[in-house]
Amino acid sequence: MDIKEEFDARIQRLESFIEDKGLGSKQLKKAKRIQKKVNATIFLGGLITVAGIAIWALSKD
């Protein structure tokens, strides 16, 4: 294993530890959960909009 790869792996483990146990970890988890909900809402809203436009265009005939 290369020294750079070992160093990168250690840094990654340290960053993960800080993310899980460090200051603000609760807020970070909450923000990630909220972001997932927002992304799902936007996706579903877009899907419903496209379906609505398709139905409207097909029923216009």
N, C-alpha and C positions, 0 to 999 in steps of 0.2 A: 504494500500500500504506500502510495506517495505521501510525503510529508504534508503537502498542500491539502490532499484529500482528508487526512487525519485531522488537520487543523480545522477544515471546514465542517467536518462531522462534529468535533467538539464544540465549535461555535453554535452549530445548529441545536445540539443538545442543551446548551446553556440558554439559548433563546427560547426554546420550548419550555424549559424549567421556569424561566422568568415569566413567560406568558401564562403558565398554569398557576404559579404560586406568588408571583410578584405583585407589586402595587398596581392596583387597577385591574387585576385579573377578572374580578366579578363584573366590572363595567365592560370589559372587553368581551366576555362571554355573552353578556346581555346584548351588546351591540351586534355581535355576530348573529344571535338568534333573531333580533329585529330585522337585520338585513335579509336573512333568509325569507322571513315573512313578507317583506316588501317586494323582494324579487318574485316570489310566488304570486303575489297580488298583481303585480305589473304584467306577468306572463298571462295569467288568467284573464285580466282585463283586455289585453291585446287579442287573445284568442276569441273572446266573446265579441269584441269589436269586428274582427275579421269575419266571424260567422254571421254577425248581423248585417254587415255590408254585403256578403255573398247572398244571403237570403233576400235582402232588399233588391239586389240587382237581378236575381232570378225571378222574383215575383213581379217585377216591373213590366215583363213581357206581356 
